Amino acid sequence: MASRRAKPRVTIDVAQKAFGLLRGRHADAHCELVHASPFELIVATVLSAQSTDVMVNQVTPELFRRWPTPAALAKAKPADVERVVGRLGFFRQKTKAIMGLSAKLVADHGGEVPKTLDELVKLPGVGRKTANVVLGVAFGTPEGVVVDTHVQRLSQRLGWTRHTEPVEIEQDLMRTFAREEWDSLSHVLIFHGRRLCTARKPACAACPVTEHCPSAFHAEKVGRKPLRDRRARAPATRAAAARKGRRKKARA
């Protein structure tokens, strides 16, 4: 049975006022994935899953130097691409995805990145979130709001949604804010989540929207996975770190 849609805990007016204040605080908010074309952006966004923008920006210069076009990347040797992106998590799956989407761009779109959500999500490794990053940043025509971990956490803390799943959170945000704000909304929340409203130690005293935030001064308890879920993930995280350490020693 489909879950019922819950209304945001604050009014639309309050949410929009808070966003205006946040946008003023983070006037420099933008996509931090370095790119020079829609093709570079879509590849970088696929690579950013389970990785930081900083790490992605470290590997993409070499990647795009060696394979600057979809046609070139589609014909590359997978082992060569894996060596370039090997510092990123899930690098084998990502290599398969970026080579697959490159081949599909060549075969179905003349080597150009399509400009619609329906066409983008048909590309290997591209889901709704990645598609909306490309539509918003490269083309200025987002068809939804990008809900990453920061947007998810802050939307809950600010009372803009009562949902916990990205798809439902996105729908709440799309109903609350105008389409022309959808792209900047995600960038502003991401910057605020990185700079002030962090997961474990949100800086509520320094936040410009405390009077509009129902979670102010107890925000660390909102928008995070239950402790038991975080503990369950810990062994897998440690194992992944150990494998990464062994790979570094092997390359040394």
Short mmCIF file of the C-alpha atoms (twelve columns), coordinates in Angstrom:
data_MODEL
# 
_entry.id   MODEL 
# 
loop_
_atom_site.group_PDB 
_atom_site.id 
_atom_site.type_symbol 
_atom_site.label_atom_id 
_atom_site.label_alt_id 
_atom_site.label_comp_id 
_atom_site.label_asym_id 
_atom_site.label_seq_id 
_atom_site.Cartn_x 
_atom_site.Cartn_y 
_atom_site.Cartn_z 
_atom_site.pdbx_PDB_model_num 
ATOM 1   C CA . MET A 1   0.000  0.000  0.000   1 
ATOM 2   C CA . ALA A 2   1.367  3.394  -0.945  1 
ATOM 3   C CA . SER A 3   2.290  5.617  1.956   1 
ATOM 4   C CA . ARG A 4   0.177  8.695  2.616   1 
ATOM 5   C CA . ARG A 5   1.700  12.014 1.668   1 
ATOM 6   C CA . ALA A 6   2.541  14.017 4.752   1 
ATOM 7   C CA . LYS A 7   2.458  17.784 4.665   1 
ATOM 8   C CA . PRO A 8   5.587  19.687 5.750   1 
ATOM 9   C CA . ARG A 9   5.547  20.630 9.439   1 
ATOM 10  C CA . VAL A 10  6.044  24.324 8.666   1 
ATOM 11  C CA . THR A 11  3.986  26.444 6.317   1 
ATOM 12  C CA . ILE A 12  5.066  27.150 2.762   1 
ATOM 13  C CA . ASP A 13  5.635  30.794 3.683   1 
ATOM 14  C CA . VAL A 14  7.985  29.842 6.518   1 
ATOM 15  C CA . ALA A 15  9.863  27.381 4.301   1 
ATOM 16  C CA . GLN A 16  10.295 29.942 1.557   1 
ATOM 17  C CA . LYS A 17  11.454 32.607 4.004   1 
ATOM 18  C CA . ALA A 18  14.013 30.200 5.464   1 
ATOM 19  C CA . PHE A 19  15.260 29.301 2.016   1 
ATOM 20  C CA . GLY A 20  15.680 32.978 1.170   1 
ATOM 21  C CA . LEU A 21  17.864 33.435 4.244   1 
ATOM 22  C CA . LEU A 22  19.900 30.333 3.447   1 
ATOM 23  C CA . ARG A 23  20.378 31.429 -0.139  1 
ATOM 24  C CA . GLY A 24  21.680 34.763 1.108   1 
ATOM 25  C CA . ARG A 25  24.101 33.015 3.480   1 
ATOM 26  C CA . HIS A 26  25.392 30.690 0.754   1 
ATOM 27  C CA . ALA A 27  25.346 32.968 -2.268  1 
ATOM 28  C CA . ASP A 28  28.279 31.016 -3.693  1 
ATOM 29  C CA . ALA A 29  26.412 27.674 -3.693  1 
ATOM 30  C CA . HIS A 30  27.019 25.752 -6.907  1 
ATOM 31  C CA . CYS A 31  27.784 22.313 -8.271  1 
ATOM 32  C CA . GLU A 32  31.312 21.498 -7.117  1 
ATOM 33  C CA . LEU A 33  31.957 18.773 -9.686  1 
ATOM 34  C CA . VAL A 34  34.462 20.305 -12.106 1 
ATOM 35  C CA . HIS A 35  33.299 19.932 -15.702 1 
ATOM 36  C CA . ALA A 36  33.521 21.660 -19.078 1 
ATOM 37  C CA . SER A 37  30.556 20.055 -20.845 1 
ATOM 38  C CA . PRO A 38  27.333 18.119 -20.186 1 
ATOM 39  C CA . PHE A 39  29.221 14.912 -20.999 1 
ATOM 40  C CA . GLU A 40  31.877 15.608 -18.383 1 
ATOM 41  C CA . LEU A 41  29.181 16.515 -15.861 1 
ATOM 42  C CA . ILE A 42  27.158 13.337 -16.331 1 
ATOM 43  C CA . VAL A 43  30.264 11.169 -16.050 1 
ATOM 44  C CA . ALA A 44  31.465 13.039 -12.957 1 
ATOM 45  C CA . THR A 45  28.042 12.743 -11.347 1 
ATOM 46  C CA . VAL A 46  27.925 8.990  -11.913 1 
ATOM 47  C CA . LEU A 47  31.410 8.717  -10.400 1 
ATOM 48  C CA . SER A 48  30.348 10.776 -7.360  1 
ATOM 49  C CA . ALA A 49  28.032 8.076  -5.979  1 
ATOM 50  C CA . GLN A 50  29.456 6.932  -2.618  1 
ATOM 51  C CA . SER A 51  32.416 9.273  -3.201  1 
ATOM 52  C CA . THR A 52  33.127 12.913 -2.431  1 
ATOM 53  C CA . ASP A 53  33.222 15.654 -5.046  1 
ATOM 54  C CA . VAL A 54  36.814 16.312 -3.984  1 
ATOM 55  C CA . MET A 55  37.854 12.756 -4.814  1 
ATOM 56  C CA . VAL A 56  35.999 12.812 -8.138  1 
ATOM 57  C CA . ASN A 57  37.687 16.085 -9.097  1 
ATOM 58  C CA . GLN A 58  41.037 14.424 -8.487  1 
ATOM 59  C CA . VAL A 59  40.470 11.647 -11.033 1 
ATOM 60  C CA . THR A 60  38.427 13.324 -13.771 1 
ATOM 61  C CA . PRO A 61  41.208 15.543 -15.235 1 
ATOM 62  C CA . GLU A 62  43.187 12.450 -16.255 1 
ATOM 63  C CA . LEU A 63  40.023 10.617 -17.300 1 
ATOM 64  C CA . PHE A 64  38.900 13.382 -19.661 1 
ATOM 65  C CA . ARG A 65  42.432 14.034 -20.904 1 
ATOM 66  C CA . ARG A 66  42.704 10.454 -22.123 1 
ATOM 67  C CA . TRP A 67  39.088 10.007 -23.231 1 
ATOM 68  C CA . PRO A 68  37.576 13.451 -23.921 1 
ATOM 69  C CA . THR A 69  34.468 12.326 -25.808 1 
ATOM 70  C CA . PRO A 70  31.767 9.654  -25.483 1 
ATOM 71  C CA . ALA A 71  33.177 7.883  -28.540 1 
ATOM 72  C CA . ALA A 72  36.665 7.764  -27.039 1 
ATOM 73  C CA . LEU A 73  35.507 6.550  -23.628 1 
ATOM 74  C CA . ALA A 74  33.210 3.927  -25.147 1 
ATOM 75  C CA . LYS A 75  36.200 2.384  -26.993 1 
ATOM 76  C CA . ALA A 76  38.597 2.478  -24.044 1 
ATOM 77  C CA . LYS A 77  39.919 -0.649 -22.388 1 
ATOM 78  C CA . PRO A 78  38.021 -1.208 -19.130 1 
ATOM 79  C CA . ALA A 79  41.233 -2.036 -17.272 1 
ATOM 80  C CA . ASP A 80  42.731 1.306  -18.300 1 
ATOM 81  C CA . VAL A 81  39.667 3.231  -17.109 1 
ATOM 82  C CA . GLU A 82  39.628 1.283  -13.841 1 
ATOM 83  C CA . ARG A 83  43.214 2.317  -13.158 1 
ATOM 84  C CA . VAL A 84  42.301 5.981  -13.567 1 
ATOM 85  C CA . VAL A 85  39.188 5.896  -11.362 1 
ATOM 86  C CA . GLY A 86  40.474 3.225  -8.996  1 
ATOM 87  C CA . ARG A 87  40.648 5.590  -6.005  1 
ATOM 88  C CA . LEU A 88  36.864 5.872  -5.984  1 
ATOM 89  C CA . GLY A 89  34.499 3.462  -4.272  1 
ATOM 90  C CA . PHE A 90  32.858 0.839  -6.505  1 
ATOM 91  C CA . PHE A 91  35.259 1.786  -9.292  1 
ATOM 92  C CA . ARG A 92  34.595 -1.357 -11.342 1 
ATOM 93  C CA . GLN A 93  30.841 -0.794 -11.412 1 
ATOM 94  C CA . LYS A 94  31.410 2.877  -12.176 1 
ATOM 95  C CA . THR A 95  33.771 2.057  -15.012 1 
ATOM 96  C CA . LYS A 96  31.139 -0.184 -16.540 1 
ATOM 97  C CA . ALA A 97  28.501 2.529  -16.113 1 
ATOM 98  C CA . ILE A 98  30.447 5.433  -17.638 1 
ATOM 99  C CA . MET A 99  31.627 3.310  -20.557 1 
ATOM 100 C CA . GLY A 100 28.092 2.000  -21.071 1 
ATOM 101 C CA . LEU A 101 26.494 5.436  -20.985 1 
ATOM 102 C CA . SER A 102 29.169 6.706  -23.384 1 
ATOM 103 C CA . ALA A 103 28.387 3.925  -25.839 1 
ATOM 104 C CA . LYS A 104 24.668 4.646  -25.590 1 
ATOM 105 C CA . LEU A 105 25.243 8.372  -26.144 1 
ATOM 106 C CA . VAL A 106 27.077 7.524  -29.355 1 
ATOM 107 C CA . ALA A 107 24.585 4.915  -30.531 1 
ATOM 108 C CA . ASP A 108 21.333 6.695  -29.643 1 
ATOM 109 C CA . HIS A 109 22.104 10.408 -29.336 1 
ATOM 110 C CA . GLY A 110 24.858 11.225 -31.794 1 
ATOM 111 C CA . GLY A 111 27.344 11.614 -28.951 1 
ATOM 112 C CA . GLU A 112 25.278 14.343 -27.250 1 
ATOM 113 C CA . VAL A 113 23.806 14.244 -23.747 1 
ATOM 114 C CA . PRO A 114 19.982 14.207 -24.004 1 
ATOM 115 C CA . LYS A 115 17.974 17.004 -22.423 1 
ATOM 116 C CA . THR A 116 15.003 15.136 -20.966 1 
ATOM 117 C CA . LEU A 117 14.606 13.089 -17.816 1 
ATOM 118 C CA . ASP A 118 13.045 10.170 -19.665 1 
ATOM 119 C CA . GLU A 119 16.020 9.857  -22.010 1 
ATOM 120 C CA . LEU A 120 18.655 10.419 -19.348 1 
ATOM 121 C CA . VAL A 121 17.437 7.704  -16.980 1 
ATOM 122 C CA . LYS A 122 17.756 5.154  -19.787 1 
ATOM 123 C CA . LEU A 123 21.521 5.613  -19.729 1 
ATOM 124 C CA . PRO A 124 23.565 3.083  -17.698 1 
ATOM 125 C CA . GLY A 125 24.270 4.289  -14.170 1 
ATOM 126 C CA . VAL A 126 21.923 7.274  -14.449 1 
ATOM 127 C CA . GLY A 127 19.000 7.547  -12.045 1 
ATOM 128 C CA . ARG A 128 16.617 10.370 -11.338 1 
ATOM 129 C CA . LYS A 129 19.056 12.208 -9.054  1 
ATOM 130 C CA . THR A 130 21.899 12.160 -11.580 1 
ATOM 131 C CA . ALA A 131 19.529 13.144 -14.376 1 
ATOM 132 C CA . ASN A 132 18.311 16.173 -12.438 1 
ATOM 133 C CA . VAL A 133 21.869 17.257 -11.668 1 
ATOM 134 C CA . VAL A 134 22.572 17.290 -15.402 1 
ATOM 135 C CA . LEU A 135 19.274 18.962 -16.312 1 
ATOM 136 C CA . GLY A 136 19.651 21.647 -13.667 1 
ATOM 137 C CA . VAL A 137 23.365 22.404 -13.920 1 
ATOM 138 C CA . ALA A 138 24.081 21.842 -17.603 1 
ATOM 139 C CA . PHE A 139 20.771 22.873 -19.160 1 
ATOM 140 C CA . GLY A 140 18.950 24.933 -16.525 1 
ATOM 141 C CA . THR A 141 15.810 22.804 -16.899 1 
ATOM 142 C CA . PRO A 142 15.492 20.556 -13.823 1 
ATOM 143 C CA . GLU A 143 12.501 18.250 -13.720 1 
ATOM 144 C CA . GLY A 144 12.843 17.704 -9.983  1 
ATOM 145 C CA . VAL A 145 14.961 18.438 -6.918  1 
ATOM 146 C CA . VAL A 146 18.223 16.601 -6.318  1 
ATOM 147 C CA . VAL A 147 17.864 14.889 -2.929  1 
ATOM 148 C CA . ASP A 148 21.241 13.769 -1.665  1 
ATOM 149 C CA . THR A 149 22.115 12.999 1.951   1 
ATOM 150 C CA . HIS A 150 22.427 16.700 2.873   1 
ATOM 151 C CA . VAL A 151 19.152 17.719 1.241   1 
ATOM 152 C CA . GLN A 152 17.418 14.757 2.857   1 
ATOM 153 C CA . ARG A 153 18.728 15.615 6.333   1 
ATOM 154 C CA . LEU A 154 18.103 19.362 6.158   1 
ATOM 155 C CA . SER A 155 14.616 19.037 4.678   1 
ATOM 156 C CA . GLN A 156 13.635 16.969 7.686   1 
ATOM 157 C CA . ARG A 157 15.313 19.264 10.205  1 
ATOM 158 C CA . LEU A 158 13.781 22.399 8.714   1 
ATOM 159 C CA . GLY A 159 10.327 20.862 8.815   1 
ATOM 160 C CA . TRP A 160 9.889  20.956 5.052   1 
ATOM 161 C CA . THR A 161 8.941  17.280 5.014   1 
ATOM 162 C CA . ARG A 162 8.003  14.481 7.406   1 
ATOM 163 C CA . HIS A 163 9.122  11.823 4.945   1 
ATOM 164 C CA . THR A 164 12.381 9.901  5.131   1 
ATOM 165 C CA . GLU A 165 12.641 8.503  1.593   1 
ATOM 166 C CA . PRO A 166 14.237 10.660 -1.151  1 
ATOM 167 C CA . VAL A 167 11.387 10.218 -3.648  1 
ATOM 168 C CA . GLU A 168 8.770  11.436 -1.164  1 
ATOM 169 C CA . ILE A 169 11.009 14.234 0.115   1 
ATOM 170 C CA . GLU A 170 11.506 15.397 -3.453  1 
ATOM 171 C CA . GLN A 171 7.760  15.594 -4.005  1 
ATOM 172 C CA . ASP A 172 7.330  17.726 -0.871  1 
ATOM 173 C CA . LEU A 173 10.081 20.093 -2.018  1 
ATOM 174 C CA . MET A 174 8.636  20.354 -5.509  1 
ATOM 175 C CA . ARG A 175 5.269  21.324 -4.025  1 
ATOM 176 C CA . THR A 176 6.812  23.883 -1.673  1 
ATOM 177 C CA . PHE A 177 9.202  25.700 -4.005  1 
ATOM 178 C CA . ALA A 178 8.869  27.113 -7.520  1 
ATOM 179 C CA . ARG A 179 10.436 25.196 -10.410 1 
ATOM 180 C CA . GLU A 180 12.962 27.961 -11.033 1 
ATOM 181 C CA . GLU A 181 14.275 27.401 -7.495  1 
ATOM 182 C CA . TRP A 182 14.685 23.630 -7.709  1 
ATOM 183 C CA . ASP A 183 18.284 23.639 -8.918  1 
ATOM 184 C CA . SER A 184 19.567 26.298 -6.514  1 
ATOM 185 C CA . LEU A 185 17.604 24.714 -3.659  1 
ATOM 186 C CA . SER A 186 19.715 21.576 -3.680  1 
ATOM 187 C CA . HIS A 187 23.022 23.464 -3.994  1 
ATOM 188 C CA . VAL A 188 22.154 25.804 -1.122  1 
ATOM 189 C CA . LEU A 189 21.104 22.949 1.169   1 
ATOM 190 C CA . ILE A 190 24.229 20.976 0.290   1 
ATOM 191 C CA . PHE A 191 26.459 23.944 1.143   1 
ATOM 192 C CA . HIS A 192 24.563 24.557 4.386   1 
ATOM 193 C CA . GLY A 193 24.790 20.873 5.269   1 
ATOM 194 C CA . ARG A 194 28.531 20.852 4.721   1 
ATOM 195 C CA . ARG A 195 29.281 24.150 6.434   1 
ATOM 196 C CA . LEU A 196 26.836 24.462 9.335   1 
ATOM 197 C CA . CYS A 197 24.059 21.885 9.599   1 
ATOM 198 C CA . THR A 198 26.337 18.861 9.709   1 
ATOM 199 C CA . ALA A 199 25.058 15.421 10.613  1 
ATOM 200 C CA . ARG A 200 26.629 15.021 14.044  1 
ATOM 201 C CA . LYS A 201 27.333 18.568 15.270  1 
ATOM 202 C CA . PRO A 202 25.005 21.091 13.650  1 
ATOM 203 C CA . ALA A 203 26.053 24.671 14.426  1 
ATOM 204 C CA . CYS A 204 22.605 25.950 15.381  1 
ATOM 205 C CA . ALA A 205 23.991 29.007 17.195  1 
ATOM 206 C CA . ALA A 206 25.566 30.228 13.956  1 
ATOM 207 C CA . CYS A 207 22.640 29.286 11.681  1 
ATOM 208 C CA . PRO A 208 20.680 32.115 10.019  1 
ATOM 209 C CA . VAL A 209 17.355 30.250 10.189  1 
ATOM 210 C CA . THR A 210 17.117 29.024 13.791  1 
ATOM 211 C CA . GLU A 211 13.882 30.943 14.370  1 
ATOM 212 C CA . HIS A 212 12.323 29.182 11.377  1 
ATOM 213 C CA . CYS A 213 13.672 25.704 12.210  1 
ATOM 214 C CA . PRO A 214 11.598 23.360 14.397  1 
ATOM 215 C CA . SER A 215 14.740 21.298 15.083  1 
ATOM 216 C CA . ALA A 216 16.919 24.155 16.272  1 
ATOM 217 C CA . PHE A 217 19.311 23.179 19.078  1 
ATOM 218 C CA . HIS A 218 18.323 19.524 18.937  1 
ATOM 219 C CA . ALA A 219 18.914 18.991 15.220  1 
ATOM 220 C CA . GLU A 220 21.515 16.260 15.748  1 
ATOM 221 C CA . LYS A 221 18.618 13.934 16.586  1 
ATOM 222 C CA . VAL A 222 16.784 14.642 13.324  1 
ATOM 223 C CA . GLY A 223 17.458 13.424 9.805   1 
ATOM 224 C CA . ARG A 224 19.987 10.724 10.678  1 
ATOM 225 C CA . LYS A 225 19.723 6.974  10.441  1 
ATOM 226 C CA . PRO A 226 18.956 5.157  13.701  1 
ATOM 227 C CA . LEU A 227 22.050 4.260  15.698  1 
ATOM 228 C CA . ARG A 228 21.488 0.541  15.163  1 
ATOM 229 C CA . ASP A 229 21.570 1.062  11.391  1 
ATOM 230 C CA . ARG A 230 24.823 3.023  11.600  1 
ATOM 231 C CA . ARG A 231 26.359 0.302  13.772  1 
ATOM 232 C CA . ALA A 232 25.253 -2.366 11.310  1 
ATOM 233 C CA . ARG A 233 27.118 -0.569 8.536   1 
ATOM 234 C CA . ALA A 234 30.323 -0.165 10.554  1 
ATOM 235 C CA . PRO A 235 31.818 -3.655 9.924   1 
ATOM 236 C CA . ALA A 236 31.301 -3.285 6.182   1 
ATOM 237 C CA . THR A 237 32.887 0.162  6.278   1 
ATOM 238 C CA . ARG A 238 35.906 -1.143 8.173   1 
ATOM 239 C CA . ALA A 239 36.266 -4.027 5.729   1 
ATOM 240 C CA . ALA A 240 36.191 -1.637 2.785   1 
ATOM 241 C CA . ALA A 241 38.861 0.530  4.422   1 
ATOM 242 C CA . ALA A 242 41.031 -2.519 4.986   1 
ATOM 243 C CA . ARG A 243 40.723 -3.546 1.320   1 
ATOM 244 C CA . LYS A 244 41.642 -0.018 0.244   1 
ATOM 245 C CA . GLY A 245 44.705 -0.126 2.497   1 
ATOM 246 C CA . ARG A 246 45.833 -3.428 0.993   1 
ATOM 247 C CA . ARG A 247 45.471 -2.036 -2.530  1 
ATOM 248 C CA . LYS A 248 47.615 0.989  -1.609  1 
ATOM 249 C CA . LYS A 249 50.339 -1.266 -0.205  1 
ATOM 250 C CA . ALA A 250 50.224 -3.433 -3.316  1 
ATOM 251 C CA . ARG A 251 50.737 -0.372 -5.541  1 
ATOM 252 C CA . ALA A 252 53.550 1.005  -3.380  1 
# 
